[in-house]
Amino acid sequence: MPDGMIEFYAADTPNNRKIAIMLEEAELDYEVRPVDLKRGEQRSEAFLAISPNNKTPAIIDRDADGGALAVFESAAILIYLAERSGRFLPDAARERSQALQWLIWQCAGFGPMLGQLEHFALHAKEQVPYALARFSTEAARLFGVLDRRLAECPYAGGSAYSIADMAIYPWSVLMRAHVEGGGGRTFAHVAAWETQLQQRPALSRGMTALAVASKSPSG
Ligand SMILES: N[C@@H](CCC(=O)N[C@@H](CS)C(=O)NCC(=O)O)C(=O)O
């Protein structure tokens, strides 16, 4: 496995913090290359060559086997870094599958729905009651799904802390209180899991590592 420096193209948002947490947890050598979303740098030709979807996060591993490798999409980056470091993704087929299921659940549902809720609840220039109701209901349902999972096992993937937790955590801490407040519900198992993860110094470092990079309301 290569051990060279990873270029991390990022803004200070939850999707980018997932990667910062993994880079810190796996003790990988990396350098943040800030992408200013407000100035539209994600739409530049140079960034398009790294991230064809024009969104952060993206990485370049200059020491990848076969030459420099650019990776976009946070789940693909997390899996790549887990395989590169040999950490935070179980080898055994059953445990690996469970961690990947919850990672993909985050990227396909939890993140996008909470991102829409964040937009319509906290950043939209006009009130759109239909959108607010739709995404509030779905966000509450998804937090319920996660709460049931964390009632059964200590981590999203099962018995071991993994890239699934790293993907879920930044969105959970950003939106849980809002969703609980709106629906009058509590997600006690999610709250306890967040508190447990907050004991991890690398996770805390990952959550603040991008303060130098630009913020964006787009999640
Ligand atoms: N599915 C993508 C979502 C990435 C995403 O939404 N990135 C946001 C920041 S969190 C972004 O770069 N937005 C810029 C834009 O939409 O122009 C992933 O998980 O990597």
The ligand as a Gaussian input file, in Angstrom:
#p B3LYP/6-31G(d) Opt

LIG

0 1
 N      -22.991000      12.542000      -3.052000
 C      -21.924000      13.465000      -2.836000
 C      -22.475000      14.795000      -2.335000
 C      -21.415000      15.849000      -2.321000
 C      -21.978000      17.228000      -2.027000
 O      -23.201000      17.464000      -1.979000
 N      -21.041000      18.175000      -1.876000
 C      -21.374000      19.546000      -1.589000
 C      -20.754000      20.001000      -0.293000
 S      -21.271000      18.971000       1.049000
 C      -20.827000      20.433000      -2.680000
 O      -19.660000      20.343000      -3.036000
 N      -21.678000      21.320000      -3.213000
 C      -21.293000      22.249000      -4.223000
 C      -22.371000      22.492000      -5.236000
 O      -23.438000      21.878000      -5.135000
 O      -22.158000      23.300000      -6.118000
 C      -20.914000      12.892000      -1.849000
 O      -21.338000      12.175000      -0.940000
 O      -19.695000      13.136000      -2.004000

